[in-house]
Amino acid sequence: MVEAIKNKINNIEYREKKIFWTLFSIFLFLLVSYGIEINNTIMNAVSKQNMEKEMISLNSDINSMEFDYINSKNKITLDYAR
């Protein structure tokens, strides 16, 4: 009878340990996943800022080229074309 009770107690302790380690493992997994997602979010924000700066630079270059094109277009006359 005493052995049966000891086995039941050991069995309960084993289940509790198993549940604890399972929950702890899930917690660690979620914590690591959260850290990775935060890192990805920060990297995307920095990438977005860099792309916005590049877009501003490219728009400036395009505006300059358009201005040069309009100036060149206005220089062409019938005499210059002949």
Jmol script that loads the backbone (N, CA, C; Angstrom):
load data "model"
ATOM      1  N   MET A   1       0.831  -1.193   0.000  1.00  0.00           N
ATOM      2  CA  MET A   1       0.000   0.000   0.000  1.00  0.00           C
ATOM      3  C   MET A   1       0.874   1.255   0.000  1.00  0.00           C
ATOM      4  N   VAL A   2       1.911   1.269   0.820  1.00  0.00           N
ATOM      5  CA  VAL A   2       2.812   2.423   0.908  1.00  0.00           C
ATOM      6  C   VAL A   2       3.535   2.609  -0.419  1.00  0.00           C
ATOM      7  N   GLU A   3       3.932   1.523  -1.032  1.00  0.00           N
ATOM      8  CA  GLU A   3       4.616   1.600  -2.325  1.00  0.00           C
ATOM      9  C   GLU A   3       3.701   2.169  -3.394  1.00  0.00           C
ATOM     10  N   ALA A   4       2.452   1.839  -3.374  1.00  0.00           N
ATOM     11  CA  ALA A   4       1.485   2.349  -4.348  1.00  0.00           C
ATOM     12  C   ALA A   4       1.323   3.851  -4.196  1.00  0.00           C
ATOM     13  N   ILE A   5       1.275   4.306  -2.962  1.00  0.00           N
ATOM     14  CA  ILE A   5       1.145   5.747  -2.709  1.00  0.00           C
ATOM     15  C   ILE A   5       2.408   6.474  -3.156  1.00  0.00           C
ATOM     16  N   LYS A   6       3.571   5.884  -2.882  1.00  0.00           N
ATOM     17  CA  LYS A   6       4.832   6.501  -3.311  1.00  0.00           C
ATOM     18  C   LYS A   6       4.887   6.584  -4.837  1.00  0.00           C
ATOM     19  N   ASN A   7       4.438   5.546  -5.512  1.00  0.00           N
ATOM     20  CA  ASN A   7       4.419   5.553  -6.983  1.00  0.00           C
ATOM     21  C   ASN A   7       3.487   6.637  -7.510  1.00  0.00           C
ATOM     22  N   LYS A   8       2.313   6.777  -6.854  1.00  0.00           N
ATOM     23  CA  LYS A   8       1.373   7.823  -7.281  1.00  0.00           C
ATOM     24  C   LYS A   8       1.978   9.214  -7.069  1.00  0.00           C
ATOM     25  N   ILE A   9       2.649   9.423  -5.958  1.00  0.00           N
ATOM     26  CA  ILE A   9       3.290  10.714  -5.680  1.00  0.00           C
ATOM     27  C   ILE A   9       4.393  10.985  -6.702  1.00  0.00           C
ATOM     28  N   ASN A  10       5.204   9.988  -6.980  1.00  0.00           N
ATOM     29  CA  ASN A  10       6.260  10.156  -7.980  1.00  0.00           C
ATOM     30  C   ASN A  10       5.660  10.430  -9.359  1.00  0.00           C
ATOM     31  N   ASN A  11       4.564   9.777  -9.657  1.00  0.00           N
ATOM     32  CA  ASN A  11       3.897   9.973 -10.944  1.00  0.00           C
ATOM     33  C   ASN A  11       3.366  11.399 -11.056  1.00  0.00           C
ATOM     34  N   ILE A  12       2.790  11.897  -9.958  1.00  0.00           N
ATOM     35  CA  ILE A  12       2.286  13.279  -9.949  1.00  0.00           C
ATOM     36  C   ILE A  12       3.445  14.251 -10.117  1.00  0.00           C
ATOM     37  N   GLU A  13       4.543  14.025  -9.419  1.00  0.00           N
ATOM     38  CA  GLU A  13       5.703  14.901  -9.541  1.00  0.00           C
ATOM     39  C   GLU A  13       6.246  14.885 -10.965  1.00  0.00           C
ATOM     40  N   TYR A  14       6.254  13.704 -11.574  1.00  0.00           N
ATOM     41  CA  TYR A  14       6.736  13.598 -12.955  1.00  0.00           C
ATOM     42  C   TYR A  14       5.850  14.414 -13.897  1.00  0.00           C
ATOM     43  N   ARG A  15       4.534  14.315 -13.729  1.00  0.00           N
ATOM     44  CA  ARG A  15       3.614  15.098 -14.575  1.00  0.00           C
ATOM     45  C   ARG A  15       3.818  16.593 -14.364  1.00  0.00           C
ATOM     46  N   GLU A  16       3.956  17.005 -13.118  1.00  0.00           N
ATOM     47  CA  GLU A  16       4.166  18.429 -12.834  1.00  0.00           C
ATOM     48  C   GLU A  16       5.463  18.931 -13.453  1.00  0.00           C
ATOM     49  N   LYS A  17       6.510  18.132 -13.356  1.00  0.00           N
ATOM     50  CA  LYS A  17       7.783  18.515 -13.972  1.00  0.00           C
ATOM     51  C   LYS A  17       7.642  18.604 -15.486  1.00  0.00           C
ATOM     52  N   LYS A  18       6.951  17.622 -16.038  1.00  0.00           N
ATOM     53  CA  LYS A  18       6.762  17.616 -17.486  1.00  0.00           C
ATOM     54  C   LYS A  18       5.950  18.824 -17.933  1.00  0.00           C
ATOM     55  N   ILE A  19       4.887  19.134 -17.213  1.00  0.00           N
ATOM     56  CA  ILE A  19       4.065  20.312 -17.538  1.00  0.00           C
ATOM     57  C   ILE A  19       4.889  21.581 -17.378  1.00  0.00           C
ATOM     58  N   PHE A  20       5.658  21.680 -16.297  1.00  0.00           N
ATOM     59  CA  PHE A  20       6.486  22.868 -16.071  1.00  0.00           C
ATOM     60  C   PHE A  20       7.468  23.073 -17.220  1.00  0.00           C
ATOM     61  N   TRP A  21       8.210  22.030 -17.595  1.00  0.00           N
ATOM     62  CA  TRP A  21       9.213  22.173 -18.639  1.00  0.00           C
ATOM     63  C   TRP A  21       8.565  22.430 -19.998  1.00  0.00           C
ATOM     64  N   THR A  22       7.407  21.859 -20.216  1.00  0.00           N
ATOM     65  CA  THR A  22       6.695  22.134 -21.469  1.00  0.00           C
ATOM     66  C   THR A  22       6.289  23.604 -21.537  1.00  0.00           C
ATOM     67  N   LEU A  23       5.693  24.101 -20.466  1.00  0.00           N
ATOM     68  CA  LEU A  23       5.285  25.512 -20.438  1.00  0.00           C
ATOM     69  C   LEU A  23       6.494  26.443 -20.498  1.00  0.00           C
ATOM     70  N   PHE A  24       7.560  26.069 -19.814  1.00  0.00           N
ATOM     71  CA  PHE A  24       8.779  26.876 -19.847  1.00  0.00           C
ATOM     72  C   PHE A  24       9.366  26.906 -21.254  1.00  0.00           C
ATOM     73  N   SER A  25       9.353  25.790 -21.938  1.00  0.00           N
ATOM     74  CA  SER A  25       9.864  25.726 -23.319  1.00  0.00           C
ATOM     75  C   SER A  25       9.017  26.585 -24.248  1.00  0.00           C
ATOM     76  N   ILE A  26       7.704  26.515 -24.078  1.00  0.00           N
ATOM     77  CA  ILE A  26       6.813  27.350 -24.896  1.00  0.00           C
ATOM     78  C   ILE A  26       7.079  28.826 -24.621  1.00  0.00           C
ATOM     79  N   PHE A  27       7.257  29.176 -23.362  1.00  0.00           N
ATOM     80  CA  PHE A  27       7.555  30.562 -22.993  1.00  0.00           C
ATOM     81  C   PHE A  27       8.843  31.037 -23.651  1.00  0.00           C
ATOM     82  N   LEU A  28       9.893  30.220 -23.584  1.00  0.00           N
ATOM     83  CA  LEU A  28      11.166  30.597 -24.211  1.00  0.00           C
ATOM     84  C   LEU A  28      11.022  30.747 -25.720  1.00  0.00           C
ATOM     85  N   PHE A  29      10.287  29.833 -26.336  1.00  0.00           N
ATOM     86  CA  PHE A  29      10.058  29.918 -27.778  1.00  0.00           C
ATOM     87  C   PHE A  29       9.351  31.219 -28.140  1.00  0.00           C
ATOM     88  N   LEU A  30       8.308  31.555 -27.387  1.00  0.00           N
ATOM     89  CA  LEU A  30       7.574  32.795 -27.660  1.00  0.00           C
ATOM     90  C   LEU A  30       8.439  34.028 -27.401  1.00  0.00           C
ATOM     91  N   LEU A  31       9.277  33.969 -26.379  1.00  0.00           N
ATOM     92  CA  LEU A  31      10.163  35.089 -26.075  1.00  0.00           C
ATOM     93  C   LEU A  31      11.177  35.303 -27.202  1.00  0.00           C
ATOM     94  N   VAL A  32      11.763  34.228 -27.695  1.00  0.00           N
ATOM     95  CA  VAL A  32      12.723  34.329 -28.793  1.00  0.00           C
ATOM     96  C   VAL A  32      12.018  34.809 -30.066  1.00  0.00           C
ATOM     97  N   SER A  33      10.828  34.289 -30.321  1.00  0.00           N
ATOM     98  CA  SER A  33      10.064  34.718 -31.498  1.00  0.00           C
ATOM     99  C   SER A  33       9.749  36.209 -31.422  1.00  0.00           C
ATOM    100  N   TYR A  34       9.372  36.670 -30.247  1.00  0.00           N
ATOM    101  CA  TYR A  34       9.078  38.088 -30.055  1.00  0.00           C
ATOM    102  C   TYR A  34      10.316  38.934 -30.338  1.00  0.00           C
ATOM    103  N   GLY A  35      11.461  38.508 -29.821  1.00  0.00           N
ATOM    104  CA  GLY A  35      12.711  39.239 -30.062  1.00  0.00           C
ATOM    105  C   GLY A  35      13.051  39.303 -31.540  1.00  0.00           C
ATOM    106  N   ILE A  36      12.862  38.195 -32.237  1.00  0.00           N
ATOM    107  CA  ILE A  36      13.150  38.168 -33.676  1.00  0.00           C
ATOM    108  C   ILE A  36      12.205  39.109 -34.424  1.00  0.00           C
ATOM    109  N   GLU A  37      10.939  39.094 -34.069  1.00  0.00           N
ATOM    110  CA  GLU A  37       9.973  39.975 -34.739  1.00  0.00           C
ATOM    111  C   GLU A  37      10.262  41.446 -34.458  1.00  0.00           C
ATOM    112  N   ILE A  38      10.650  41.777 -33.252  1.00  0.00           N
ATOM    113  CA  ILE A  38      11.024  43.170 -32.933  1.00  0.00           C
ATOM    114  C   ILE A  38      12.233  43.578 -33.763  1.00  0.00           C
ATOM    115  N   ASN A  39      13.217  42.692 -33.875  1.00  0.00           N
ATOM    116  CA  ASN A  39      14.406  42.968 -34.674  1.00  0.00           C
ATOM    117  C   ASN A  39      14.020  43.191 -36.140  1.00  0.00           C
ATOM    118  N   ASN A  40      13.153  42.339 -36.676  1.00  0.00           N
ATOM    119  CA  ASN A  40      12.708  42.502 -38.064  1.00  0.00           C
ATOM    120  C   ASN A  40      11.974  43.822 -38.263  1.00  0.00           C
ATOM    121  N   THR A  41      11.159  44.206 -37.292  1.00  0.00           N
ATOM    122  CA  THR A  41      10.422  45.468 -37.382  1.00  0.00           C
ATOM    123  C   THR A  41      11.384  46.651 -37.419  1.00  0.00           C
ATOM    124  N   ILE A  42      12.393  46.626 -36.574  1.00  0.00           N
ATOM    125  CA  ILE A  42      13.374  47.715 -36.543  1.00  0.00           C
ATOM    126  C   ILE A  42      14.146  47.767 -37.858  1.00  0.00           C
ATOM    127  N   MET A  43      14.559  46.603 -38.354  1.00  0.00           N
ATOM    128  CA  MET A  43      15.304  46.560 -39.616  1.00  0.00           C
ATOM    129  C   MET A  43      14.449  47.083 -40.770  1.00  0.00           C
ATOM    130  N   ASN A  44      13.162  46.754 -40.778  1.00  0.00           N
ATOM    131  CA  ASN A  44      12.269  47.251 -41.833  1.00  0.00           C
ATOM    132  C   ASN A  44      12.103  48.764 -41.745  1.00  0.00           C
ATOM    133  N   ALA A  45      12.021  49.297 -40.538  1.00  0.00           N
ATOM    134  CA  ALA A  45      11.880  50.749 -40.372  1.00  0.00           C
ATOM    135  C   ALA A  45      13.126  51.471 -40.878  1.00  0.00           C
ATOM    136  N   VAL A  46      14.296  50.950 -40.553  1.00  0.00           N
ATOM    137  CA  VAL A  46      15.548  51.561 -41.021  1.00  0.00           C
ATOM    138  C   VAL A  46      15.638  51.461 -42.541  1.00  0.00           C
ATOM    139  N   SER A  47      15.260  50.317 -43.075  1.00  0.00           N
ATOM    140  CA  SER A  47      15.291  50.121 -44.527  1.00  0.00           C
ATOM    141  C   SER A  47      14.339  51.100 -45.214  1.00  0.00           C
ATOM    142  N   LYS A  48      13.171  51.310 -44.621  1.00  0.00           N
ATOM    143  CA  LYS A  48      12.199  52.244 -45.188  1.00  0.00           C
ATOM    144  C   LYS A  48      12.765  53.663 -45.210  1.00  0.00           C
ATOM    145  N   GLN A  49      13.423  54.073 -44.142  1.00  0.00           N
ATOM    146  CA  GLN A  49      14.011  55.407 -44.092  1.00  0.00           C
ATOM    147  C   GLN A  49      15.086  55.565 -45.159  1.00  0.00           C
ATOM    148  N   ASN A  50      15.913  54.537 -45.333  1.00  0.00           N
ATOM    149  CA  ASN A  50      16.957  54.606 -46.359  1.00  0.00           C
ATOM    150  C   ASN A  50      16.353  54.692 -47.754  1.00  0.00           C
ATOM    151  N   MET A  51      15.292  53.944 -47.985  1.00  0.00           N
ATOM    152  CA  MET A  51      14.641  53.983 -49.292  1.00  0.00           C
ATOM    153  C   MET A  51      13.997  55.346 -49.554  1.00  0.00           C
ATOM    154  N   GLU A  52      13.426  55.956 -48.511  1.00  0.00           N
ATOM    155  CA  GLU A  52      12.837  57.284 -48.665  1.00  0.00           C
ATOM    156  C   GLU A  52      13.906  58.310 -49.022  1.00  0.00           C
ATOM    157  N   LYS A  53      15.068  58.222 -48.386  1.00  0.00           N
ATOM    158  CA  LYS A  53      16.169  59.133 -48.713  1.00  0.00           C
ATOM    159  C   LYS A  53      16.621  58.930 -50.153  1.00  0.00           C
ATOM    160  N   GLU A  54      16.704  57.683 -50.574  1.00  0.00           N
ATOM    161  CA  GLU A  54      17.107  57.391 -51.951  1.00  0.00           C
ATOM    162  C   GLU A  54      16.067  57.900 -52.951  1.00  0.00           C
ATOM    163  N   MET A  55      14.789  57.777 -52.590  1.00  0.00           N
ATOM    164  CA  MET A  55      13.734  58.283 -53.475  1.00  0.00           C
ATOM    165  C   MET A  55      13.839  59.797 -53.630  1.00  0.00           C
ATOM    166  N   ILE A  56      14.129  60.501 -52.543  1.00  0.00           N
ATOM    167  CA  ILE A  56      14.271  61.958 -52.612  1.00  0.00           C
ATOM    168  C   ILE A  56      15.433  62.327 -53.521  1.00  0.00           C
ATOM    169  N   SER A  57      16.541  61.592 -53.383  1.00  0.00           N
ATOM    170  CA  SER A  57      17.710  61.852 -54.224  1.00  0.00           C
ATOM    171  C   SER A  57      17.387  61.582 -55.696  1.00  0.00           C
ATOM    172  N   LEU A  58      16.714  60.478 -55.973  1.00  0.00           N
ATOM    173  CA  LEU A  58      16.367  60.151 -57.354  1.00  0.00           C
ATOM    174  C   LEU A  58      15.380  61.157 -57.938  1.00  0.00           C
ATOM    175  N   ASN A  59      14.418  61.604 -57.136  1.00  0.00           N
ATOM    176  CA  ASN A  59      13.475  62.614 -57.609  1.00  0.00           C
ATOM    177  C   ASN A  59      14.196  63.915 -57.949  1.00  0.00           C
ATOM    178  N   SER A  60      15.185  64.266 -57.150  1.00  0.00           N
ATOM    179  CA  SER A  60      15.972  65.454 -57.434  1.00  0.00           C
ATOM    180  C   SER A  60      16.716  65.299 -58.759  1.00  0.00           C
ATOM    181  N   ASP A  61      17.298  64.126 -58.985  1.00  0.00           N
ATOM    182  CA  ASP A  61      17.999  63.870 -60.254  1.00  0.00           C
ATOM    183  C   ASP A  61      17.031  63.939 -61.436  1.00  0.00           C
ATOM    184  N   ILE A  62      15.846  63.384 -61.266  1.00  0.00           N
ATOM    185  CA  ILE A  62      14.847  63.409 -62.346  1.00  0.00           C
ATOM    186  C   ILE A  62      14.435  64.841 -62.654  1.00  0.00           C
ATOM    187  N   ASN A  63      14.209  65.632 -61.619  1.00  0.00           N
ATOM    188  CA  ASN A  63      13.832  67.034 -61.838  1.00  0.00           C
ATOM    189  C   ASN A  63      14.930  67.786 -62.588  1.00  0.00           C
ATOM    190  N   SER A  64      16.176  67.525 -62.225  1.00  0.00           N
ATOM    191  CA  SER A  64      17.296  68.162 -62.908  1.00  0.00           C
ATOM    192  C   SER A  64      17.331  67.751 -64.383  1.00  0.00           C
ATOM    193  N   MET A  65      17.118  66.473 -64.649  1.00  0.00           N
ATOM    194  CA  MET A  65      17.114  65.993 -66.035  1.00  0.00           C
ATOM    195  C   MET A  65      15.948  66.581 -66.840  1.00  0.00           C
ATOM    196  N   GLU A  66      14.799  66.718 -66.193  1.00  0.00           N
ATOM    197  CA  GLU A  66      13.657  67.326 -66.876  1.00  0.00           C
ATOM    198  C   GLU A  66      13.952  68.785 -67.226  1.00  0.00           C
ATOM    199  N   PHE A  67      14.588  69.480 -66.307  1.00  0.00           N
ATOM    200  CA  PHE A  67      14.939  70.872 -66.566  1.00  0.00           C
ATOM    201  C   PHE A  67      15.920  70.965 -67.744  1.00  0.00           C
ATOM    202  N   ASP A  68      16.917  70.074 -67.768  1.00  0.00           N
ATOM    203  CA  ASP A  68      17.868  70.046 -68.887  1.00  0.00           C
ATOM    204  C   ASP A  68      17.156  69.721 -70.195  1.00  0.00           C
ATOM    205  N   TYR A  69      16.201  68.799 -70.148  1.00  0.00           N
ATOM    206  CA  TYR A  69      15.458  68.425 -71.346  1.00  0.00           C
ATOM    207  C   TYR A  69      14.655  69.611 -71.877  1.00  0.00           C
ATOM    208  N   ILE A  70      13.980  70.325 -70.982  1.00  0.00           N
ATOM    209  CA  ILE A  70      13.185  71.481 -71.412  1.00  0.00           C
ATOM    210  C   ILE A  70      14.080  72.554 -72.006  1.00  0.00           C
ATOM    211  N   ASN A  71      15.242  72.788 -71.386  1.00  0.00           N
ATOM    212  CA  ASN A  71      16.186  73.774 -71.928  1.00  0.00           C
ATOM    213  C   ASN A  71      16.683  73.344 -73.305  1.00  0.00           C
ATOM    214  N   SER A  72      17.009  72.069 -73.451  1.00  0.00           N
ATOM    215  CA  SER A  72      17.481  71.574 -74.752  1.00  0.00           C
ATOM    216  C   SER A  72      16.371  71.663 -75.789  1.00  0.00           C
ATOM    217  N   LYS A  73      15.167  71.350 -75.394  1.00  0.00           N
ATOM    218  CA  LYS A  73      14.025  71.394 -76.312  1.00  0.00           C
ATOM    219  C   LYS A  73      13.769  72.833 -76.782  1.00  0.00           C
ATOM    220  N   ASN A  74      13.913  73.784 -75.878  1.00  0.00           N
ATOM    221  CA  ASN A  74      13.683  75.185 -76.245  1.00  0.00           C
ATOM    222  C   ASN A  74      14.787  75.744 -77.130  1.00  0.00           C
ATOM    223  N   LYS A  75      15.975  75.143 -77.106  1.00  0.00           N
ATOM    224  CA  LYS A  75      17.087  75.611 -77.947  1.00  0.00           C
ATOM    225  C   LYS A  75      16.915  75.193 -79.413  1.00  0.00           C
ATOM    226  N   ILE A  76      16.116  74.149 -79.611  1.00  0.00           N
ATOM    227  CA  ILE A  76      15.960  73.659 -80.991  1.00  0.00           C
ATOM    228  C   ILE A  76      15.016  74.582 -81.749  1.00  0.00           C
ATOM    229  N   THR A  77      15.565  75.126 -82.824  1.00  0.00           N
ATOM    230  CA  THR A  77      14.778  75.980 -83.710  1.00  0.00           C
ATOM    231  C   THR A  77      14.810  75.381 -85.097  1.00  0.00           C
ATOM    232  N   LEU A  78      14.086  75.962 -85.992  1.00  0.00           N
ATOM    233  CA  LEU A  78      14.052  75.451 -87.349  1.00  0.00           C
ATOM    234  C   LEU A  78      15.433  75.588 -88.005  1.00  0.00           C
ATOM    235  N   ASP A  79      16.102  76.690 -87.742  1.00  0.00           N
ATOM    236  CA  ASP A  79      17.450  76.862 -88.292  1.00  0.00           C
ATOM    237  C   ASP A  79      18.428  75.855 -87.716  1.00  0.00           C
ATOM    238  N   TYR A  80      18.338  75.593 -86.425  1.00  0.00           N
ATOM    239  CA  TYR A  80      19.238  74.638 -85.771  1.00  0.00           C
ATOM    240  C   TYR A  80      18.964  73.202 -86.292  1.00  0.00           C
ATOM    241  N   ALA A  81      17.714  72.925 -86.579  1.00  0.00           N
ATOM    242  CA  ALA A  81      17.353  71.596 -87.090  1.00  0.00           C
ATOM    243  C   ALA A  81      17.907  71.376 -88.489  1.00  0.00           C
ATOM    244  N   ARG A  82      17.984  72.443 -89.302  1.00  0.00           N
ATOM    245  CA  ARG A  82      18.497  72.306 -90.675  1.00  0.00           C
ATOM    246  C   ARG A  82      19.990  72.156 -90.612  1.00  0.00           C
TER     247      ARG A  82
END
end "model"
wireframe off; spacefill off
backbone 0.3
color backbone group
